[in-house]
Amino acid sequence: MMNNTPLVKLTTTLLCGLLICLQVNGQETKKNVLLILVDDLKPTLGTYGDPIAISPNIDKLAAKGMKFDHAYSNQAVCMASRYNLMLGTRSTSSGIYNFGTQFREVYPEAVTLPQHFIKAGYHAESMGKVFHIGHGNDNDEASWSVPHHKEKVIEYLLPESTGGQLTREEAYFQNSHMYIPDLPHNKGLPRGAAWESPDVLDEAYADGRIATHAINRLRKLSTKDDKPFFMAVGFARPHLPFSVPKKYWDMYDKAKMPMPEFEKDPQGTPGFTVKRRGEIDQFFPVPENGEPFSEDLKRNLIHGYYASISYMDAQLGRVIDELERLDMLDNTVIALWGDHGWHLGDHKSWTKHSNFEQANRIPLIFVSPGAVKAGATSKQLAETVDIYPTLAALAGLSSPSGPQPIDGLNLTPVLKDPDVRVRDHAYHAFPRGNLIGSAIRTERYRMVEWKNPNDPSAKKIYELYDYLEDPLETKNFAKSKTKVLNELIAILATHPAAKSPLGRQLQ
């Protein structure tokens, strides 16, 4: 017999109303997603304990969610790392390590991260640097509901920075060699400046314009009730050149920049494993002939990196502030990701392209009210490929299933409890010549196994670093800590063998 007391009737009415609210068009329970991608950003941030960095907006964002102390790229180079993110697939699974390889040549029917959301009824769009456009690679328009909003990565305002000519890196990022007949080879073009600091407004450079575009799009999308959105916002700085307004340089005292502590090869490490020159040589006044960097040059480069972080942080803050002003924070999942780390002179290395800590450790922050423990830090080992299944889970979508390999793990159990563990190591790799260096990173150690994937009988070369005893990677312990080495080799053996590189290496 049905109970029709007033209290039961009221409760029933409220429950029915709630169910109707949740079910209308099947959309109200779906959270929006804001994915923020930052180029060449390592954890030189206040929230990660950096005493120099001025990054108040990222620090504030981290206080709303959870940051990962041990997050790693799957390969320390822009193009491949962004494919790792968008496909949920490691380079070792796809064979896509090098510039000039389009992922749809390998996986024509791949379902990218934004496509997974589109299939679930989302509107998806992107702006700035999301996929790597340049060096023979292009955007994937199938991943977006509207055309991608492209902006510059290499940008100068001062005539003396370029001499009024197309520079090497500008040509790379514009894919100029694909479109301009008889354009001189890279080294036949002039180098651009490694930095500039004119007294200009923030929107004079790309990241300021990207923030404004994101704000305008958020305002437009906030008026649409028919679809939730997936928005990818890609900031270019602190990628070289360190072209940012003067006021951000003025935030720092050049004389107090944190200089590299160890500028040698690790003892017992093969020389080829250490990054030497390459990308940094594309900019003046960096010496091209292998001469050592002057103290002043090192200080200027490090100063420029920090100034670029603060400029980018201010633009990111504008976007988050607008999300809050529109009263959309509570219904939006936010993820902040740096595509890989960056060498600032450690091991006498600059930029990325290695298996060392500074090139691979990244900032990773998730925010989702009610689903992520706010203000928490986790020591869970995480990888770039984990972002795809984690964002899907936070938005209530099904787990991604390919057809490309899905190598990532869902981190939501950790986001609820930072002490939970879903993996005990991170896996990344980098190619060098005809070798692939596959790395296993645990909380204490990193082991790298170098081998020729086309010659199984060839001798393997090992590196082992102990971050408790030797955080600066001054020594290779592979020969002295054989028990640990063998344990990590056994972990690597649980992964499929790394595929040989496809495509071509342009630099």
N, C-alpha and C positions, 0 to 999 in steps of 0.2 A: 504494500500500500504506500502511495507516494506521500511524503511529508510536505504539506503546503503552508508551513508556518511562515510568517513574514521574514524571519531571518534567513530561512532556506531559500525563499523566493528571491530575496535581495542578493544572496550569494550566487545563486544560479544566474541571475541577470548579469551580475558583474563578470562571472566566468565566461558567459556567452559573448558578452561585449568584448572581452579580451581576446577570445578566440577569433571573433570576426575581425578585430583590429590586426591580428597577426596573419590572417589568411587572405585579406582582400588583395586580389591580383597576385598573391603569393610573393609579394615583394617586400613588405614592411619589415620582415625579419632579416633581410639581407643588408649587411653592412657595406658601406662604401669602403674603398681601399685607396690609400695614398702611398705610393712607393716612391721614395726619394733615393736617387742614385747619385753618388758623388765620385768624381773622377780622381784617382790617385790619392784618396784619403786614407791614411793610417790613423790609429787611435791617438793622435796628437791633439787631444781634446781635454778640456777641463774635467768633464765627467769621468774620463779614464785616468785622471790623476796627473795629467801634464801640467807642471807648474807655470809654464810660459803661455800656453794657448789661451786666447780670449775667444771663447765659444759659448756665450751665454744661452743662445737659443737651442743649440743641441743639448746643452746641459739641462735646460728646462724640459726638453722633450724626453730625455732619459729619466727624469724624475717622475714622468707620467707613466712610464712603462718599465721594461726590463732590458738591460744591456748585457751582452755576452762578452766576457773577458777573454775567451779563447775561441774567437771566430776567425776562420781562415778562408782565403780565396782558394779556388781549385786550380787556378793557374794565374801567375802574376803578370798578366798582360791584358790590356783593355778589351780587345775584340773577343778573345776566347772566354774571358771571365764573364762578359755579358751574355754570351751564348750559354755558359754554365748556368747563369741565373734564369734566363728566359726559357731554357729547355729543361732545366732540372737534371742536366746530363753533364757528367765530368768530361773533360777533354780526353782522358784516357779511355773512356767508353766510346766517344764519337770519332776520335782521330783528328778533331779540329783543334789544332794548336796555333796555326800560323795564319797571318794575314792573307787575304785573297781567297779564302775558302768560304763560300756561302753555305749556311747550314741546310738550306732546302735542296742543295745538290746532294746532300747525304741523307736527309730525312725529308722527302718532298711533302709528306702528309703530317709532319710534326705538328703537335698542338702546343703552342707556346703558352707561357703563363697568362698573358692577357687574353689569348684565344680561349683558354679554359674558362675564364670569367665571362667572355662573350657567349659561350655555349650555355652558360647558366643564366643568361638574360641580362648581363651587364652591358653598359656602354663603356668602351675602353678607348683611351686616348693617351698620347705621349707628347712630350716637348723637351727640347734640349738634347743632351747626350744620353740616349737610352740604349738602343743598339749602337755598336760602333760603326760610324759612317766615315769611311776613308780607308787608305791603304789597300784599296781593292775590295772593300766590303761596303754594303749598303743597308738601308733600313728594310724591314720586312713589313710591307703595307698590309699584308693579310692579318697582322696581329692587332690592327686598330680599327675602330668603328669610323673614325674620321682620319684624314691624312695627318701624318706626323708633322709636328711643328719643329722644323730644324733651326738650330742656331750655331754660331761659330764656337769652335774650341780654341783655335789659334787666332788671336785677335790683337791688333795693335792700333793705337790712335796717333802715336808720335811718328812723324816722317823719318826721324833718325833711327827708329827701330827696324826699319825695313829698307831704307834707301829708296823707297817708292817702287820696289820691285816685288814680284811674287817670291816668297821665301820657300825654303825646303819643306818645312812642316805645313805651311799653308797649302802647298801643292799636294802633299800627302792627304790631308784631311778634306780637301775638295775633290779628291780622286782626279786631279788635273791631268795625270798621265793617261787616263782613259779617254779624255775628251779633247785634249789639245795636241794636234799632230806636231811632231818634231820638238816637243818640249824637252829641254835638256834633262839628262838623268839627274837624280837627286843632288849629287855633289857638283853638278854644273849650275845649280841655283844658289843664290846667296843665302846666308844664314840670317835668321831674325834674332832680335834681342832676347835674352833669357828673362828679362823683366823690364817693366816700365811702370811709372807711378805718377801719371798726370793728375792734376787737381780737377777732377770731373765728377759729375753725378754718377750714382751707382748704375743707372740704366745706360750709361755710355758703353758698358761692357755686357756681354751676353747673359751672365747670370742674373743681373738686374732685370733685363728684359724678360728672361724666362720666368722670374718670380712674378712680374706684372702680368704676363700671359696666364700663368697658373691662377692668379687671383681673379682675373676676368673670367676664366673658364669655371672656376668654383662658383662664382656669382651666378653664372648662367645655369650651371648644373643644379644649383640649390633650388631653382624654381621648377625643376622637372620632377614630378612625382611618379612617373611611369617606370623609370629604371634606376637602379643603383649604378654607381660609376666605379671604374678602375682607372686611376690616373697615375701615370709614371712621369715624374719630374726629374730631369737629369741636369745636374749642375756640373760645369766644366772645371772650375778651380777647386783644388790646387794643382791641376795639370799645368805643366809648362805651356807657354811662358807665364811668368807670374805678373800678368798685366791686370792690375787692380788700382782703384782710386787711391790717391796719396794718403787720405785720412786713415786707411787701414795699415799702411806702412808706418804711419806716425803713432800707432798704438803700441809699437814695440821699440825697445832700445837695441839697436844693432849690436852694441858692445856686450849685451847680455844674452845673445843668442846661445842656445845649447850646442856646443861644438861636438863633433864625433869623438868618441873616447878611444876607439880601437880602429886603426886605419891600415891594418895589415891583413894578409890572407890568414885564415885559421891554420894553426900548426898541424901538419899532416894531411891537409886537404888539397886535392888536385887543383891546380890553378884554373882550369877551365870552368870550375863550378862557381867562381866569383865573377860577378858582373863587372865588366870593364868598358866604360865609355858607351858608344852607340848613340842612344837617343839624346843624351846630354850634349853631345858634340854638334848637334844640329843648331845650337844657339851660341851667339857670341855674348860675352867675351871668353867663353870656355875655350881653352887651347885645344886645337885639333891634332896636335902632333904627339900626344901622349905625355906632355909635360905635366908635372904636378900642379894642383890647384893652389893658388895663393891663399893665404889666410883671409884676405879681404874678399876674394871671390866666394869662398865657402860661406862666409858670414852673409854676404848678399843673397846667395841662393837660399840659405836657411831662413833669413829674414823674409824673403819673398814667399816662401812656402807658408810661413805662419800668417803673413799678411793676407795671403790668398784664402786661408782657412777662415779668417775673421770676416772677410768680404762675403764668402759663400754663406757663412753662418748667418749673417745679417739678412741675406736674401731668403734663406730657408725660414728664418723667423717671421718674415713678412707673410709667407704662405701659411704657416701654422696659425699666426694671429688672425688671418682672414678666415680660416676654417673655424676658429673659435668665435669670431664675430658673427659668423653665419649660423652659429649654434649647431654645428655639425660634428664637433669633436666626439661626442658620446656615441655617435653612430658611424664612426670611421676608424678602420684599422690603419695604422701608420707603421711603415717599416722604413728605417734608415739603413743604408748599406754603402760601404766604400768598396769599389770594385777590386782593389788590391792595396797592398801597402806601398812604401816608397823608401828607398835608401837615401839618407841624408849624410852621406860621407862615411858611414860605417863600412869597414873593410875596403875603404877607398872607393866605394860604389855610390852611384847616383841613379835615380829613377827606380825601375823595378826589374823584371826579367831574371829572377833567380829563385832558388828554393830556400833562401835564408829568411829568418824571422821578420826582418823589417820589410821585406817585399811581400809577405804573405798574410801577416796578421792584419785584420780589418775591424772597423767598428761595425757593430750590428745591434740595432735597437728595435724592439717591437712595442707598440702601444695599442691597446684595445681595452677600453674601460669595461670592467666586469669579467674579462677573459684573461687578462695579463696582470700579474702582481705588480703594482706600481712602485717605483723607486727601488726595485730589486736588481741585484747583480747575480749572474750565474757563471760558474766556471765550467759549464758544459762545453765540450768540444763541439763546435758547429762549423758547417761549411756553407759556401754560397749556394750549393744545390739544395740545401734544406729550406730555402726561402719559399720556393714554389709550393711544396706540399703544406708548409706551415700557413702561408697566407690563405690557401684554399680552405684549410681546416678552420681558421679564425673567422672566415666569412660563411662557414656552414656549407661549403661546397663538397662534392665528392672528391676523393683522392685522385690525383692525376695518374693516368695510365699509359701515356705515350701517344703514338707508337714509338717514339724515341725512348731510349732507356731512361728510367726515372731513378736516379741515384740518391736523391735527397730523402731525408727523414723528416717526419712531422715533429716539430719541437713544442707543440702545445702542452704536453705534459710538464715540460720544464717551465713554460711560461706561467703555469699555475703554481708551481713549486720549484724554485731555483735549485733545490738540492736533488731533484730527480735527474736520472741519467738515462739517455736513450742511445748513447754510443760512448765508447771509451777512447776514441781516437778520431783525428781528422786526416783526410787523405788529399794530397795535392801533387802536382807534377810540373816539370818544365823540361822542354827539349833543348838539347845543346849539341849541335852537329848531328851525328847519326845516333846519338844516345838519347834516351828518355830517363830523366831523373824522377823516380816515383818516391814520394815522401810520406812517411807516417809520423804524425805529430800527436804525442800524448801530452798530458799536463806537464810532465817533466822533460821528456826527450823528443828529439826529432831524428829519425833515421832516413837517409836517402840512399836508394839503390839505383845506380846508373847502369843501364844495359842497352844493347842494341836489339830492338824488338825483331829485327830481321835476321839476327844471327844468334839463336839460342845457345850456341856453344861458346860464344865469346865470353871472356872474363868479365865479371861484374865488379863494380867499384862501389865502395860504401863510405858514407859519412854518418857520424853519430855525434849529436850535440846534447849536452846536459845543461838545462837551463836553471837548475838549482845550484850547481857548482860553478857554472860558467855562462852567465846570461848574455855576455857579449859575443859568444861563439868564437872564442880565441883558439879553440883546440878541437880537433877531430878525435873522438874517443873510440872510434870503430875497432882499433886494434887492442885497446886496453880494457874495454868493457864488452867482451865478447858474449857474455850471458845476456845482457840487455840487448845487444845487437841481434842475436839469434831470436829473441822473443819478438822483436819488432819485425824481423824478416818473416816470421811465422804469421804475424798479423797481415803483412802485405800479401802473403800467399793466399789469404782468404778472398782477395779481390781478383777479378778477372785480369788477365795480362793486359798491360797498356797497349793500345793500338798504335800503329805507326802513324806519323804525321801525314796529313793530306795537305795539298795546296803548296803555297810558296811563302818563304820568309822574305819580307821586304826590308827589314832593318834589324 
